[in-house]
Amino acid sequence: MIVIAGTVPTKADRRDDVIAAATAMVRATLEEAGCNAYSFSFSMTEPATVCIFEEWVDQAALDAHFATAHMAEFRGKLGDLVAGAGTFTKYEIASSGPLF
């Protein structure tokens, strides 16, 4: 399993546009084969920073995601919405289970 966690600073005055773009991206991505989780949220301490969480069954599913039309469309919108470089970390997970 592959987990991606990241943050992206966005333009505070474009919050509604960020939400619209992210909502469309989440809806399309959750329909992809191999996607177990995909979400965006705003940071509680930095309200213009978007937090990203993704879970994929394997690298092939993630690679296919990067090649989708909705990813290309989303990336095209980002230039007007982001306020700097994002940070992303990829984790390769051997097993997972409930915390409690």
C-alpha positions as CSV (number, residue, x, y, z in Angstrom):
1,M,0.0,0.0,0.0
2,I,1.1,3.5,-0.7
3,V,0.2,6.6,1.4
4,I,0.8,10.1,0.3
5,A,0.6,13.0,2.8
6,G,1.2,16.6,1.9
7,T,0.4,20.2,2.3
8,V,0.0,23.0,-0.2
9,P,-0.2,26.7,0.6
10,T,-3.1,28.4,-1.3
11,K,-4.2,31.9,-1.9
12,A,-6.5,32.9,0.9
13,D,-8.7,35.0,-1.4
14,R,-9.2,32.0,-3.7
15,R,-10.6,29.6,-1.0
16,D,-13.9,29.0,-2.8
17,D,-12.0,28.2,-6.0
18,V,-9.7,25.8,-4.1
19,I,-12.7,24.1,-2.6
20,A,-14.4,23.7,-6.0
21,A,-11.3,22.4,-7.7
22,A,-10.5,20.0,-4.9
23,T,-14.1,18.7,-4.6
24,A,-14.1,17.8,-8.3
25,M,-10.7,16.2,-8.0
26,V,-11.7,14.1,-5.0
27,R,-15.0,12.9,-6.6
28,A,-13.2,11.8,-9.8
29,T,-10.2,10.2,-8.0
30,L,-12.3,8.2,-5.6
31,E,-13.8,6.4,-8.7
32,E,-10.3,5.2,-9.8
33,A,-9.3,1.6,-9.5
34,G,-6.8,1.2,-6.7
35,C,-7.7,4.3,-4.7
36,N,-8.6,3.5,-1.1
37,A,-8.7,7.1,0.2
38,Y,-8.3,10.6,-1.2
39,S,-9.0,13.8,0.7
40,F,-8.2,17.4,1.0
41,S,-8.8,19.6,4.1
42,F,-7.7,22.9,5.4
43,S,-5.2,23.2,8.2
44,M,-6.6,24.2,11.6
45,T,-3.6,26.4,12.3
46,E,-2.9,27.7,8.8
47,P,-6.3,28.3,7.2
48,A,-5.0,28.8,3.7
49,T,-2.9,25.6,3.7
50,V,-4.5,22.5,2.2
51,C,-3.7,19.1,3.7
52,I,-3.8,16.1,1.3
53,F,-4.1,12.4,2.2
54,E,-4.1,9.6,-0.3
55,E,-4.1,5.8,0.0
56,W,-3.4,3.6,-3.0
57,V,-3.2,-0.2,-3.4
58,D,0.1,0.0,-5.2
59,Q,2.5,2.1,-7.3
60,A,0.7,1.1,-10.6
61,A,-2.6,2.6,-9.3
62,L,-0.7,5.8,-8.3
63,D,1.0,6.0,-11.7
64,A,-2.4,5.6,-13.4
65,H,-3.8,8.4,-11.3
66,F,-1.1,10.8,-12.4
67,A,-2.0,10.0,-16.0
68,T,-5.7,10.8,-15.8
69,A,-7.4,13.6,-17.5
70,H,-8.8,14.9,-14.3
71,M,-5.3,15.2,-12.8
72,A,-4.1,17.1,-15.8
73,E,-7.1,19.5,-15.5
74,F,-6.5,19.9,-11.8
75,R,-2.9,20.7,-12.3
76,G,-3.9,23.3,-14.9
77,K,-6.0,25.1,-12.3
78,L,-3.3,25.0,-9.5
79,G,-1.2,27.9,-10.9
80,D,-3.9,30.4,-10.1
81,L,-4.7,28.9,-6.7
82,V,-1.5,28.0,-4.9
83,A,0.7,30.5,-3.0
84,G,3.9,28.4,-3.0
85,A,5.4,25.0,-3.3
86,G,3.7,22.1,-1.7
87,T,5.4,19.4,0.3
88,F,4.5,15.7,-0.2
89,T,5.8,12.5,1.4
90,K,5.2,9.0,0.0
91,Y,5.0,6.1,2.5
92,E,5.2,2.5,1.4
93,I,3.2,0.5,4.0
94,A,3.6,-3.2,4.6
95,S,0.5,-3.5,6.8
96,S,-2.2,-1.5,8.5
97,G,-4.9,-2.0,11.0
98,P,-7.1,-0.2,13.6
99,L,-5.3,2.0,16.1
100,F,-7.7,0.9,18.9
